[in-house]
Amino acid sequence: MLKLEIVTPEKRVIDTSVDSVTIPTASGEVGLLPHHAPLISAVKPGVLSYAVKGQTERLVVSGGFVEVSSDKVAVLVDAAETPDEIDAEAAKTARDEAQSQLAAHAAAPIEDSEAARDDLDLATARLSLAAKK
């Protein structure tokens, strides 16, 4: 089993034992099982999933960091939402605003549009998870 902790600045979202975790990182999705090699990585906005006794649960996470060591997964993010906490209309509005920002910065260097891409990824993940509830 893995000890999973997900913490935001406001609260401890999850503190439980799980069978596996899949988390969106800067280098792509990472699947974590017990006895995983130590890891520290940036977390990208997206859907984090974890399995407990055959049941898969999902959350939307914003940017942050993950540290894996000694069968412990510590996820520190700015925000984490369950499907029931997601406001689909607000997510649609955020997605549309992010798409507009990206279109306005189409000719700008990639670094200048990174925040808008992260906003779009977060809004898209929120909409995806809200549709599954």
A tleap script that builds the chain and sets N, CA, C and O, in Angstrom:
source leaprc.protein.ff14SB
mol = sequence {
  NMET LEU LYS LEU GLU ILE VAL THR PRO GLU
  LYS ARG VAL ILE ASP THR SER VAL ASP SER
  VAL THR ILE PRO THR ALA SER GLY GLU VAL
  GLY LEU LEU PRO HIE HIE ALA PRO LEU ILE
  SER ALA VAL LYS PRO GLY VAL LEU SER TYR
  ALA VAL LYS GLY GLN THR GLU ARG LEU VAL
  VAL SER GLY GLY PHE VAL GLU VAL SER SER
  ASP LYS VAL ALA VAL LEU VAL ASP ALA ALA
  GLU THR PRO ASP GLU ILE ASP ALA GLU ALA
  ALA LYS THR ALA ARG ASP GLU ALA GLN SER
  GLN LEU ALA ALA HIE ALA ALA ALA PRO ILE
  GLU ASP SER GLU ALA ALA ARG ASP ASP LEU
  ASP LEU ALA THR ALA ARG LEU SER LEU ALA
  ALA LYS CLYS
}
set mol.1.N position { 0.841 -1.191 0.000 }
set mol.1.CA position { 0.000 0.000 0.000 }
set mol.1.C position { 0.885 1.254 0.000 }
set mol.1.O position { 2.009 1.248 0.503 }
set mol.2.N position { 0.347 2.306 -0.571 }
set mol.2.CA position { 0.985 3.615 -0.571 }
set mol.2.C position { 0.221 4.533 0.370 }
set mol.2.O position { -1.006 4.467 0.445 }
set mol.3.N position { 0.925 5.370 1.073 }
set mol.3.CA position { 0.302 6.409 1.900 }
set mol.3.C position { 0.184 7.639 0.998 }
set mol.3.O position { 1.202 8.182 0.568 }
set mol.4.N position { -1.035 8.085 0.705 }
set mol.4.CA position { -1.278 9.240 -0.161 }
set mol.4.C position { -1.746 10.414 0.667 }
set mol.4.O position { -2.725 10.321 1.407 }
set mol.5.N position { -1.036 11.522 0.536 }
set mol.5.CA position { -1.441 12.781 1.161 }
set mol.5.C position { -1.536 13.836 0.069 }
set mol.5.O position { -0.593 14.042 -0.693 }
set mol.6.N position { -2.673 14.495 0.003 }
set mol.6.CA position { -2.858 15.614 -0.917 }
set mol.6.C position { -3.199 16.820 -0.062 }
set mol.6.O position { -4.181 16.819 0.680 }
set mol.7.N position { -2.365 17.857 -0.178 }
set mol.7.CA position { -2.498 19.031 0.669 }
set mol.7.C position { -2.550 20.284 -0.196 }
set mol.7.O position { -1.767 20.437 -1.134 }
set mol.8.N position { -3.484 21.183 0.132 }
set mol.8.CA position { -3.559 22.509 -0.480 }
set mol.8.C position { -3.238 23.526 0.612 }
set mol.8.O position { -3.149 23.150 1.781 }
set mol.9.N position { -3.063 24.792 0.270 }
set mol.9.CA position { -2.823 25.788 1.312 }
set mol.9.C position { -3.961 25.884 2.331 }
set mol.9.O position { -3.734 26.291 3.471 }
set mol.10.N position { -5.180 25.514 1.934 }
set mol.10.CA position { -6.332 25.630 2.820 }
set mol.10.C position { -6.578 24.410 3.701 }
set mol.10.O position { -7.060 24.538 4.826 }
set mol.11.N position { -6.238 23.196 3.175 }
set mol.11.CA position { -6.623 21.999 3.926 }
set mol.11.C position { -5.872 20.768 3.449 }
set mol.11.O position { -5.232 20.769 2.398 }
set mol.12.N position { -5.970 19.722 4.252 }
set mol.12.CA position { -5.493 18.389 3.863 }
set mol.12.C position { -6.687 17.733 3.163 }
set mol.12.O position { -7.706 17.455 3.795 }
set mol.13.N position { -6.559 17.493 1.885 }
set mol.13.CA position { -7.655 16.969 1.086 }
set mol.13.C position { -7.801 15.464 1.275 }
set mol.13.O position { -8.908 14.957 1.455 }
set mol.14.N position { -6.683 14.759 1.232 }
set mol.14.CA position { -6.686 13.302 1.372 }
set mol.14.C position { -5.499 12.889 2.219 }
set mol.14.O position { -4.402 13.433 2.094 }
set mol.15.N position { -5.741 11.911 3.087 }
set mol.15.CA position { -4.685 11.299 3.894 }
set mol.15.C position { -5.127 9.855 4.126 }
set mol.15.O position { -5.803 9.553 5.109 }
set mol.16.N position { -4.733 8.960 3.201 }
set mol.16.CA position { -5.224 7.589 3.249 }
set mol.16.C position { -4.221 6.638 2.610 }
set mol.16.O position { -3.250 7.074 1.992 }
set mol.17.N position { -4.454 5.358 2.759 }
set mol.17.CA position { -3.643 4.339 2.096 }
set mol.17.C position { -4.337 3.919 0.808 }
set mol.17.O position { -5.552 3.723 0.779 }
set mol.18.N position { -3.551 3.782 -0.254 }
set mol.18.CA position { -4.098 3.446 -1.572 }
set mol.18.C position { -3.254 2.353 -2.221 }
set mol.18.O position { -2.125 2.093 -1.806 }
set mol.19.N position { -3.819 1.719 -3.242 }
set mol.19.CA position { -3.097 0.689 -3.987 }
set mol.19.C position { -2.200 1.288 -5.061 }
set mol.19.O position { -1.105 0.784 -5.313 }
set mol.20.N position { -2.665 2.371 -5.699 }
set mol.20.CA position { -1.895 3.011 -6.763 }
set mol.20.C position { -2.358 4.455 -6.936 }
set mol.20.O position { -3.445 4.833 -6.500 }
set mol.21.N position { -1.506 5.252 -7.584 }
set mol.21.CA position { -1.811 6.659 -7.860 }
set mol.21.C position { -1.334 6.972 -9.274 }
set mol.21.O position { -0.259 6.530 -9.680 }
set mol.22.N position { -2.117 7.722 -10.015 }
set mol.22.CA position { -1.698 8.247 -11.309 }
set mol.22.C position { -1.817 9.758 -11.223 }
set mol.22.O position { -2.872 10.292 -10.880 }
set mol.23.N position { -0.713 10.449 -11.541 }
set mol.23.CA position { -0.668 11.886 -11.341 }
set mol.23.C position { -0.092 12.583 -12.575 }
set mol.23.O position { 0.871 12.097 -13.169 }
set mol.24.N position { -0.683 13.727 -12.963 }
set mol.24.CA position { -0.145 14.473 -14.107 }
set mol.24.C position { 1.089 15.276 -13.683 }
set mol.24.O position { 1.003 16.133 -12.804 }
set mol.25.N position { 2.232 14.996 -14.308 }
set mol.25.CA position { 3.458 15.709 -13.959 }
set mol.25.C position { 3.968 16.483 -15.164 }
set mol.25.O position { 3.417 16.385 -16.260 }
set mol.26.N position { 5.011 17.240 -14.948 }
set mol.26.CA position { 5.604 18.042 -16.013 }
set mol.26.C position { 6.102 17.171 -17.165 }
set mol.26.O position { 6.163 17.633 -18.305 }
set mol.27.N position { 6.458 15.923 -16.882 }
set mol.27.CA position { 6.965 15.041 -17.932 }
set mol.27.C position { 5.920 14.028 -18.406 }
set mol.27.O position { 6.266 13.074 -19.103 }
set mol.28.N position { 4.662 14.216 -18.045 }
set mol.28.CA position { 3.591 13.318 -18.454 }
set mol.28.C position { 2.963 12.631 -17.259 }
set mol.28.O position { 3.364 12.867 -16.119 }
set mol.29.N position { 1.978 11.780 -17.515 }
set mol.29.CA position { 1.323 11.060 -16.428 }
set mol.29.C position { 2.276 10.027 -15.848 }
set mol.29.O position { 2.975 9.325 -16.579 }
set mol.30.N position { 2.291 9.946 -14.524 }
set mol.30.CA position { 3.140 8.984 -13.828 }
set mol.30.C position { 2.258 8.070 -12.996 }
set mol.30.O position { 1.439 8.533 -12.202 }
set mol.31.N position { 2.432 6.772 -13.183 }
set mol.31.CA position { 1.730 5.787 -12.380 }
set mol.31.C position { 2.627 5.351 -11.238 }
set mol.31.O position { 3.791 5.013 -11.450 }
set mol.32.N position { 2.091 5.358 -10.034 }
set mol.32.CA position { 2.876 5.031 -8.847 }
set mol.32.C position { 2.284 3.813 -8.156 }
set mol.32.O position { 1.082 3.755 -7.894 }
set mol.33.N position { 3.136 2.845 -7.865 }
set mol.33.CA position { 2.763 1.645 -7.138 }
set mol.33.C position { 3.661 1.538 -5.905 }
set mol.33.O position { 4.661 2.250 -5.815 }
set mol.34.N position { 3.328 0.673 -4.965 }
set mol.34.CA position { 4.217 0.498 -3.815 }
set mol.34.C position { 5.647 0.166 -4.265 }
set mol.34.O position { 5.853 -0.488 -5.288 }
set mol.35.N position { 6.609 0.621 -3.496 }
set mol.35.CA position { 8.041 0.421 -3.745 }
set mol.35.C position { 8.539 1.188 -4.962 }
set mol.35.O position { 9.545 0.808 -5.562 }
set mol.36.N position { 7.850 2.262 -5.334 }
set mol.36.CA position { 8.292 3.100 -6.448 }
set mol.36.C position { 9.600 3.786 -6.067 }
set mol.36.O position { 9.836 4.083 -4.895 }
set mol.37.N position { 10.437 4.034 -7.050 }
set mol.37.CA position { 11.693 4.746 -6.810 }
set mol.37.C position { 11.389 6.153 -6.306 }
set mol.37.O position { 10.359 6.722 -6.667 }
set mol.38.N position { 12.259 6.722 -5.485 }
set mol.38.CA position { 12.048 8.102 -5.017 }
set mol.38.C position { 11.911 9.054 -6.209 }
set mol.38.O position { 12.555 8.877 -7.243 }
set mol.39.N position { 11.066 10.056 -6.041 }
set mol.39.CA position { 10.757 10.969 -7.136 }
set mol.39.C position { 10.324 12.306 -6.578 }
set mol.39.O position { 9.591 12.371 -5.591 }
set mol.40.N position { 10.776 13.364 -7.209 }
set mol.40.CA position { 10.243 14.705 -6.956 }
set mol.40.C position { 9.959 15.295 -8.327 }
set mol.40.O position { 10.821 15.268 -9.205 }
set mol.41.N position { 8.757 15.828 -8.517 }
set mol.41.CA position { 8.380 16.365 -9.821 }
set mol.41.C position { 7.364 17.484 -9.655 }
set mol.41.O position { 6.650 17.563 -8.655 }
set mol.42.N position { 7.320 18.340 -10.658 }
set mol.42.CA position { 6.266 19.350 -10.722 }
set mol.42.C position { 4.966 18.669 -11.138 }
set mol.42.O position { 4.973 17.771 -11.981 }
set mol.43.N position { 3.862 19.091 -10.552 }
set mol.43.CA position { 2.537 18.602 -10.916 }
set mol.43.C position { 1.931 19.612 -11.882 }
set mol.43.O position { 1.963 20.818 -11.634 }
set mol.44.N position { 1.384 19.118 -12.973 }
set mol.44.CA position { 0.690 19.961 -13.936 }
set mol.44.C position { -0.813 19.871 -13.669 }
set mol.44.O position { -1.273 18.869 -13.122 }
set mol.45.N position { -1.574 20.875 -14.035 }
set mol.45.CA position { -3.032 20.789 -13.867 }
set mol.45.C position { -3.592 19.601 -14.642 }
set mol.45.O position { -3.240 19.369 -15.799 }
set mol.46.N position { -4.472 18.855 -13.979 }
set mol.46.CA position { -5.073 17.700 -14.627 }
set mol.46.C position { -5.815 16.829 -13.632 }
set mol.46.O position { -6.142 17.270 -12.530 }
set mol.47.N position { -6.078 15.596 -14.024 }
set mol.47.CA position { -6.824 14.657 -13.193 }
set mol.47.C position { -5.855 13.709 -12.500 }
set mol.47.O position { -5.057 13.037 -13.153 }
set mol.48.N position { -5.929 13.660 -11.181 }
set mol.48.CA position { -5.175 12.718 -10.370 }
set mol.48.C position { -6.141 11.603 -10.005 }
set mol.48.O position { -7.254 11.870 -9.551 }
set mol.49.N position { -5.726 10.354 -10.201 }
set mol.49.CA position { -6.596 9.240 -9.822 }
set mol.49.C position { -5.841 8.316 -8.878 }
set mol.49.O position { -4.616 8.206 -8.925 }
set mol.50.N position { -6.605 7.660 -8.025 }
set mol.50.CA position { -6.012 6.698 -7.107 }
set mol.50.C position { -6.998 5.551 -6.912 }
set mol.50.O position { -8.214 5.727 -6.980 }
set mol.51.N position { -6.431 4.369 -6.667 }
set mol.51.CA position { -7.249 3.169 -6.512 }
set mol.51.C position { -7.132 2.642 -5.094 }
set mol.51.O position { -6.043 2.563 -4.525 }
set mol.52.N position { -8.286 2.281 -4.535 }
set mol.52.CA position { -8.359 1.666 -3.215 }
set mol.52.C position { -9.291 0.467 -3.328 }
set mol.52.O position { -10.483 0.626 -3.591 }
set mol.53.N position { -8.757 -0.721 -3.131 }
set mol.53.CA position { -9.554 -1.956 -3.162 }
set mol.53.C position { -10.419 -2.060 -4.417 }
set mol.53.O position { -11.602 -2.391 -4.338 }
set mol.54.N position { -9.822 -1.777 -5.568 }
set mol.54.CA position { -10.524 -1.909 -6.832 }
set mol.54.C position { -11.385 -0.726 -7.226 }
set mol.54.O position { -11.870 -0.676 -8.357 }
set mol.55.N position { -11.591 0.225 -6.334 }
set mol.55.CA position { -12.369 1.436 -6.627 }
set mol.55.C position { -11.422 2.564 -7.020 }
set mol.55.O position { -10.448 2.827 -6.315 }
set mol.56.N position { -11.695 3.229 -8.129 }
set mol.56.CA position { -10.867 4.349 -8.576 }
set mol.56.C position { -11.577 5.652 -8.256 }
set mol.56.O position { -12.746 5.840 -8.590 }
set mol.57.N position { -10.864 6.530 -7.616 }
set mol.57.CA position { -11.364 7.867 -7.296 }
set mol.57.C position { -10.544 8.879 -8.090 }
set mol.57.O position { -9.373 8.646 -8.389 }
set mol.58.N position { -11.172 10.006 -8.428 }
set mol.58.CA position { -10.485 11.040 -9.216 }
set mol.58.C position { -10.676 12.414 -8.585 }
set mol.58.O position { -11.705 12.722 -7.983 }
set mol.59.N position { -9.628 13.229 -8.756 }
set mol.59.CA position { -9.656 14.627 -8.331 }
set mol.59.C position { -9.033 15.465 -9.433 }
set mol.59.O position { -8.207 14.976 -10.203 }
set mol.60.N position { -9.423 16.709 -9.506 }
set mol.60.CA position { -8.731 17.662 -10.367 }
set mol.60.C position { -7.727 18.388 -9.487 }
set mol.60.O position { -8.069 18.882 -8.412 }
set mol.61.N position { -6.477 18.447 -9.957 }
set mol.61.CA position { -5.449 19.165 -9.205 }
set mol.61.C position { -4.876 20.272 -10.081 }
set mol.61.O position { -4.814 20.158 -11.305 }
set mol.62.N position { -4.461 21.344 -9.415 }
set mol.62.CA position { -3.786 22.434 -10.121 }
set mol.62.C position { -2.293 22.180 -10.027 }
set mol.62.O position { -1.872 21.088 -9.646 }
set mol.63.N position { -1.505 23.153 -10.362 }
set mol.63.CA position { -0.063 23.009 -10.313 }
set mol.63.C position { 0.464 22.865 -8.899 }
set mol.63.O position { -0.170 23.306 -7.940 }
set mol.64.N position { 1.617 22.250 -8.779 }
set mol.64.CA position { 2.255 22.066 -7.491 }
set mol.64.C position { 3.419 21.108 -7.611 }
set mol.64.O position { 4.124 21.103 -8.621 }
set mol.65.N position { 3.626 20.293 -6.580 }
set mol.65.CA position { 4.736 19.356 -6.557 }
set mol.65.C position { 4.288 18.025 -5.970 }
set mol.65.O position { 3.329 17.961 -5.201 }
set mol.66.N position { 5.004 16.953 -6.348 }
set mol.66.CA position { 4.793 15.635 -5.762 }
set mol.66.C position { 6.148 15.096 -5.331 }
set mol.66.O position { 7.154 15.269 -6.018 }
set mol.67.N position { 6.149 14.438 -4.173 }
set mol.67.CA position { 7.348 13.769 -3.684 }
set mol.67.C position { 6.969 12.336 -3.329 }
set mol.67.O position { 6.006 12.096 -2.599 }
set mol.68.N position { 7.735 11.395 -3.853 }
set mol.68.CA position { 7.519 9.981 -3.571 }
set mol.68.C position { 8.757 9.454 -2.850 }
set mol.68.O position { 9.878 9.581 -3.343 }
set mol.69.N position { 8.539 8.860 -1.675 }
set mol.69.CA position { 9.640 8.238 -0.937 }
set mol.69.C position { 9.071 7.267 0.076 }
set mol.69.O position { 8.061 7.553 0.720 }
set mol.70.N position { 9.712 6.127 0.219 }
set mol.70.CA position { 9.334 5.133 1.234 }
set mol.70.C position { 7.833 4.822 1.235 }
set mol.70.O position { 7.190 4.869 2.284 }
set mol.71.N position { 7.287 4.512 0.087 }
set mol.71.CA position { 5.864 4.180 -0.048 }
set mol.71.C position { 4.943 5.299 0.430 }
set mol.71.O position { 3.820 5.041 0.866 }
set mol.72.N position { 5.413 6.527 0.349 }
set mol.72.CA position { 4.596 7.691 0.690 }
set mol.72.C position { 4.578 8.629 -0.511 }
set mol.72.O position { 5.619 8.929 -1.097 }
set mol.73.N position { 3.376 9.089 -0.870 }
set mol.73.CA position { 3.197 10.036 -1.966 }
set mol.73.C position { 2.622 11.311 -1.370 }
set mol.73.O position { 1.479 11.333 -0.914 }
set mol.74.N position { 3.420 12.372 -1.377 }
set mol.74.CA position { 2.975 13.666 -0.853 }
set mol.74.C position { 2.758 14.603 -2.036 }
set mol.74.O position { 3.684 14.893 -2.794 }
set mol.75.N position { 1.523 15.069 -2.182 }
set mol.75.CA position { 1.152 15.956 -3.284 }
set mol.75.C position { 0.786 17.307 -2.682 }
set mol.75.O position { -0.152 17.413 -1.893 }
set mol.76.N position { 1.538 18.336 -3.062 }
set mol.76.CA position { 1.294 19.698 -2.593 }
set mol.76.C position { 0.855 20.518 -3.793 }
set mol.76.O position { 1.652 20.777 -4.695 }
set mol.77.N position { -0.411 20.930 -3.811 }
set mol.77.CA position { -0.967 21.659 -4.954 }
set mol.77.C position { -1.716 22.901 -4.476 }
set mol.77.O position { -2.099 23.008 -3.311 }
set mol.78.N position { -1.911 23.829 -5.399 }
set mol.78.CA position { -2.654 25.046 -5.067 }
set mol.78.C position { -4.128 24.758 -4.822 }
set mol.78.O position { -4.758 25.393 -3.976 }
set mol.79.N position { -4.680 23.796 -5.565 }
set mol.79.CA position { -6.100 23.450 -5.409 }
set mol.79.C position { -6.332 22.008 -5.811 }
set mol.79.O position { -5.629 21.464 -6.662 }
set mol.80.N position { -7.338 21.389 -5.182 }
set mol.80.CA position { -7.761 20.027 -5.523 }
set mol.80.C position { -9.267 19.970 -5.333 }
set mol.80.O position { -9.792 20.419 -4.314 }
set mol.81.N position { -9.965 19.409 -6.333 }
set mol.81.CA position { -11.426 19.360 -6.286 }
set mol.81.C position { -11.935 17.970 -6.630 }
set mol.81.O position { -11.431 17.314 -7.541 }
set mol.82.N position { -12.930 17.541 -5.895 }
set mol.82.CA position { -13.627 16.302 -6.228 }
set mol.82.C position { -14.676 16.626 -7.286 }
set mol.82.O position { -15.003 17.796 -7.487 }
set mol.83.N position { -15.208 15.614 -7.964 }
set mol.83.CA position { -16.242 15.887 -8.978 }
set mol.83.C position { -17.431 16.673 -8.421 }
set mol.83.O position { -18.000 17.509 -9.123 }
set mol.84.N position { -17.809 16.415 -7.172 }
set mol.84.CA position { -18.961 17.109 -6.583 }
set mol.84.C position { -18.686 18.587 -6.294 }
set mol.84.O position { -19.621 19.378 -6.170 }
set mol.85.N position { -17.423 18.956 -6.186 }
set mol.85.CA position { -17.056 20.343 -5.874 }
set mol.85.C position { -16.904 21.203 -7.121 }
set mol.85.O position { -16.745 22.419 -7.011 }
set mol.86.N position { -16.948 20.602 -8.295 }
set mol.86.CA position { -16.691 21.332 -9.534 }
set mol.86.C position { -17.942 22.055 -10.012 }
set mol.86.O position { -19.023 21.472 -10.092 }
set mol.87.N position { -17.777 23.321 -10.324 }
set mol.87.CA position { -18.830 24.140 -10.931 }
set mol.87.C position { -18.592 24.121 -12.443 }
set mol.87.O position { -17.709 24.818 -12.943 }
set mol.88.N position { -19.376 23.326 -13.166 }
set mol.88.CA position { -19.164 23.136 -14.601 }
set mol.88.C position { -19.275 24.448 -15.388 }
set mol.88.O position { -18.514 24.673 -16.329 }
set mol.89.N position { -20.211 25.303 -15.008 }
set mol.89.CA position { -20.357 26.582 -15.721 }
set mol.89.C position { -19.135 27.466 -15.538 }
set mol.89.O position { -18.677 28.098 -16.489 }
set mol.90.N position { -18.606 27.514 -14.323 }
set mol.90.CA position { -17.393 28.298 -14.064 }
set mol.90.C position { -16.214 27.708 -14.835 }
set mol.90.O position { -15.367 28.448 -15.335 }
set mol.91.N position { -16.157 26.389 -14.932 }
set mol.91.CA position { -15.082 25.739 -15.682 }
set mol.91.C position { -15.183 26.058 -17.173 }
set mol.91.O position { -14.163 26.273 -17.827 }
set mol.92.N position { -16.397 26.090 -17.713 }
set mol.92.CA position { -16.585 26.452 -19.129 }
set mol.92.C position { -16.128 27.879 -19.377 }
set mol.92.O position { -15.459 28.155 -20.372 }
set mol.93.N position { -16.484 28.786 -18.477 }
set mol.93.CA position { -16.078 30.179 -18.610 }
set mol.93.C position { -14.556 30.296 -18.552 }
set mol.93.O position { -13.957 31.015 -19.352 }
set mol.94.N position { -13.929 29.592 -17.609 }
set mol.94.CA position { -12.467 29.622 -17.476 }
set mol.94.C position { -11.802 29.054 -18.726 }
set mol.94.O position { -10.786 29.575 -19.185 }
set mol.95.N position { -12.379 27.982 -19.277 }
set mol.95.CA position { -11.819 27.395 -20.506 }
set mol.95.C position { -11.885 28.391 -21.664 }
set mol.95.O position { -10.913 28.565 -22.400 }
set mol.96.N position { -13.034 29.037 -21.816 }
set mol.96.CA position { -13.196 30.004 -22.907 }
set mol.96.C position { -12.231 31.173 -22.756 }
set mol.96.O position { -11.658 31.635 -23.743 }
set mol.97.N position { -12.044 31.657 -21.522 }
set mol.97.CA position { -11.108 32.756 -21.284 }
set mol.97.C position { -9.675 32.333 -21.592 }
set mol.97.O position { -8.917 33.103 -22.181 }
set mol.98.N position { -9.303 31.131 -21.203 }
set mol.98.CA position { -7.946 30.641 -21.464 }
set mol.98.C position { -7.711 30.474 -22.962 }
set mol.98.O position { -6.634 30.797 -23.462 }
set mol.99.N position { -8.715 29.972 -23.678 }
set mol.99.CA position { -8.580 29.827 -25.121 }
set mol.99.C position { -8.422 31.188 -25.785 }
set mol.99.O position { -7.651 31.327 -26.734 }
set mol.100.N position { -9.143 32.193 -25.296 }
set mol.100.CA position { -9.018 33.548 -25.844 }
set mol.100.C position { -7.628 34.109 -25.584 }
set mol.100.O position { -7.030 34.738 -26.457 }
set mol.101.N position { -7.118 33.877 -24.376 }
set mol.101.CA position { -5.770 34.352 -24.046 }
set mol.101.C position { -4.723 33.683 -24.929 }
set mol.101.O position { -3.801 34.343 -25.407 }
set mol.102.N position { -4.859 32.390 -25.145 }
set mol.102.CA position { -3.907 31.687 -26.006 }
set mol.102.C position { -3.966 32.201 -27.437 }
set mol.102.O position { -2.932 32.362 -28.087 }
set mol.103.N position { -5.167 32.458 -27.926 }
set mol.103.CA position { -5.310 32.986 -29.288 }
set mol.103.C position { -4.676 34.364 -29.396 }
set mol.103.O position { -4.066 34.688 -30.415 }
set mol.104.N position { -4.815 35.176 -28.353 }
set mol.104.CA position { -4.244 36.525 -28.365 }
set mol.104.C position { -2.722 36.507 -28.302 }
set mol.104.O position { -2.068 37.444 -28.760 }
set mol.105.N position { -2.155 35.437 -27.734 }
set mol.105.CA position { -0.702 35.337 -27.601 }
set mol.105.C position { -0.110 34.306 -28.558 }
set mol.105.O position { 0.967 33.767 -28.301 }
set mol.106.N position { -0.805 34.030 -29.658 }
set mol.106.CA position { -0.379 32.976 -30.579 }
set mol.106.C position { 1.021 33.221 -31.131 }
set mol.106.O position { 1.768 32.269 -31.356 }
set mol.107.N position { 1.385 34.472 -31.352 }
set mol.107.CA position { 2.696 34.786 -31.922 }
set mol.107.C position { 3.753 35.052 -30.853 }
set mol.107.O position { 4.921 35.264 -31.179 }
set mol.108.N position { 3.363 35.043 -29.602 }
set mol.108.CA position { 4.297 35.346 -28.501 }
set mol.108.C position { 5.141 34.105 -28.185 }
set mol.108.O position { 4.764 32.989 -28.543 }
set mol.109.N position { 6.273 34.299 -27.519 }
set mol.109.CA position { 7.084 33.147 -27.094 }
set mol.109.C position { 6.275 32.227 -26.181 }
set mol.109.O position { 5.363 32.671 -25.484 }
set mol.110.N position { 6.621 30.949 -26.196 }
set mol.110.CA position { 5.886 29.950 -25.423 }
set mol.110.C position { 5.828 30.315 -23.946 }
set mol.110.O position { 4.802 30.104 -23.300 }
set mol.111.N position { 6.911 30.859 -23.403 }
set mol.111.CA position { 6.950 31.212 -21.981 }
set mol.111.C position { 5.862 32.221 -21.615 }
set mol.111.O position { 5.356 32.215 -20.493 }
set mol.112.N position { 5.507 33.080 -22.558 }
set mol.112.CA position { 4.513 34.112 -22.287 }
set mol.112.C position { 3.087 33.547 -22.199 }
set mol.112.O position { 2.200 34.185 -21.632 }
set mol.113.N position { 2.874 32.371 -22.752 }
set mol.113.CA position { 1.528 31.791 -22.735 }
set mol.113.C position { 1.416 30.588 -21.803 }
set mol.113.O position { 0.393 29.904 -21.807 }
set mol.114.N position { 2.445 30.320 -21.008 }
set mol.114.CA position { 2.429 29.144 -20.131 }
set mol.114.C position { 1.290 29.193 -19.119 }
set mol.114.O position { 0.638 28.177 -18.879 }
set mol.115.N position { 1.042 30.350 -18.524 }
set mol.115.CA position { -0.041 30.468 -17.539 }
set mol.115.C position { -1.394 30.197 -18.188 }
set mol.115.O position { -2.245 29.533 -17.597 }
set mol.116.N position { -1.595 30.706 -19.400 }
set mol.116.CA position { -2.858 30.475 -20.099 }
set mol.116.C position { -3.020 28.993 -20.454 }
set mol.116.O position { -4.129 28.464 -20.386 }
set mol.117.N position { -1.927 28.318 -20.830 }
set mol.117.CA position { -1.994 26.880 -21.123 }
set mol.117.C position { -2.347 26.098 -19.862 }
set mol.117.O position { -3.154 25.170 -19.913 }
set mol.118.N position { -1.743 26.470 -18.725 }
set mol.118.CA position { -2.070 25.803 -17.461 }
set mol.118.C position { -3.532 26.031 -17.092 }
set mol.118.O position { -4.209 25.114 -16.626 }
set mol.119.N position { -4.023 27.265 -17.302 }
set mol.119.CA position { -5.433 27.563 -17.029 }
set mol.119.C position { -6.349 26.722 -17.916 }
set mol.119.O position { -7.375 26.216 -17.461 }
set mol.120.N position { -5.968 26.579 -19.186 }
set mol.120.CA position { -6.762 25.768 -20.112 }
set mol.120.C position { -6.741 24.298 -19.688 }
set mol.120.O position { -7.779 23.636 -19.705 }
set mol.121.N position { -5.575 23.786 -19.311 }
set mol.121.CA position { -5.479 22.388 -18.862 }
set mol.121.C position { -6.348 22.148 -17.631 }
set mol.121.O position { -7.033 21.129 -17.543 }
set mol.122.N position { -6.321 23.077 -16.686 }
set mol.122.CA position { -7.114 22.937 -15.464 }
set mol.122.C position { -8.612 22.974 -15.775 }
set mol.122.O position { -9.376 22.149 -15.274 }
set mol.123.N position { -9.021 23.928 -16.597 }
set mol.123.CA position { -10.444 24.035 -16.947 }
set mol.123.C position { -10.913 22.799 -17.715 }
set mol.123.O position { -12.019 22.311 -17.480 }
set mol.124.N position { -10.101 22.298 -18.615 }
set mol.124.CA position { -10.446 21.105 -19.388 }
set mol.124.C position { -10.576 19.888 -18.470 }
set mol.124.O position { -11.503 19.093 -18.620 }
set mol.125.N position { -9.647 19.744 -17.519 }
set mol.125.CA position { -9.713 18.629 -16.566 }
set mol.125.C position { -10.960 18.743 -15.691 }
set mol.125.O position { -11.617 17.741 -15.410 }
set mol.126.N position { -11.285 19.958 -15.262 }
set mol.126.CA position { -12.473 20.159 -14.442 }
set mol.126.C position { -13.735 19.761 -15.207 }
set mol.126.O position { -14.618 19.103 -14.656 }
set mol.127.N position { -13.818 20.164 -16.478 }
set mol.127.CA position { -14.985 19.817 -17.300 }
set mol.127.C position { -15.058 18.308 -17.533 }
set mol.127.O position { -16.140 17.722 -17.495 }
set mol.128.N position { -13.925 17.694 -17.770 }
set mol.128.CA position { -13.887 16.255 -17.998 }
set mol.128.C position { -14.376 15.495 -16.767 }
set mol.128.O position { -15.164 14.557 -16.887 }
set mol.129.N position { -13.920 15.886 -15.611 }
set mol.129.CA position { -14.319 15.197 -14.386 }
set mol.129.C position { -15.769 15.507 -14.019 }
set mol.129.O position { -16.475 14.635 -13.512 }
set mol.130.N position { -16.221 16.735 -14.269 }
set mol.130.CA position { -17.618 17.100 -13.972 }
set mol.130.C position { -18.579 16.299 -14.838 }
set mol.130.O position { -19.678 15.967 -14.396 }
set mol.131.N position { -18.181 15.987 -16.062 }
set mol.131.CA position { -19.048 15.230 -16.967 }
set mol.131.C position { -19.220 13.780 -16.519 }
set mol.131.O position { -20.188 13.123 -16.903 }
set mol.132.N position { -18.277 13.275 -15.700 }
set mol.132.CA position { -18.324 11.877 -15.265 }
set mol.132.C position { -19.060 11.674 -13.948 }
set mol.132.O position { -19.224 10.538 -13.503 }
set mol.133.N position { -19.508 12.767 -13.314 }
set mol.133.CA position { -20.175 12.564 -12.010 }
set mol.133.C position { -21.609 12.178 -12.145 }
set mol.133.O position { -22.291 11.976 -11.141 }
savepdb mol mol.pdb
quit
